[in-house]
Amino acid sequence: MLYKLFQSVPSQTLISAPNIQHFKICKGTIKQWVIFFDPEAADLLHVRVKYHGVQIMPWGSGNWIEGFFSDAPLFEDLEIDTPPYELTVEAYNEDDSYPHEYFVHPILLPDKPVKPVESGVEGLWDRMKGFLGGE
């Protein structure tokens, strides 16, 4: 499953008060990341991703992604198994005049195979519960 988060970070967003976005995903394993910025960000935009308060991208507390202008996938094998299934993306922008945008797209493999939707509302409800980690 491909999840997509796009965010424009206002100019003069400080590291001490970063722009924070919460991003719901499903239970499973992150297999790849596609992360990139617009080239106009010129190393002024900084982004990191956390799961339950622990920094998972880039690895290493205190590090930030910056100047990431290629959309080449980054391979991963990170289990997302504790509710709430949510990532937190923090960003700051050192530009004094312009906002800059980032794109964070985790690609997850669900922990169970996804079943086709059965006819009727009950089948749809069961599938939605499965995506959200309900049994």
Buried (B, 14 or more C-beta within 10 A) or exposed (E): EEBEBEBBBEEEBEEEEBBEBEBEBBBBBBBBBBBBBBEEBBEBBBBBBBBEEEBBBBEEEEEBBBEBEEEEEBEBEBEBEEEEBEBBBBBBBBBEEBBBBBBBBBBBEBBEEEEEEEEEEEEEEEBEEBBBBEE
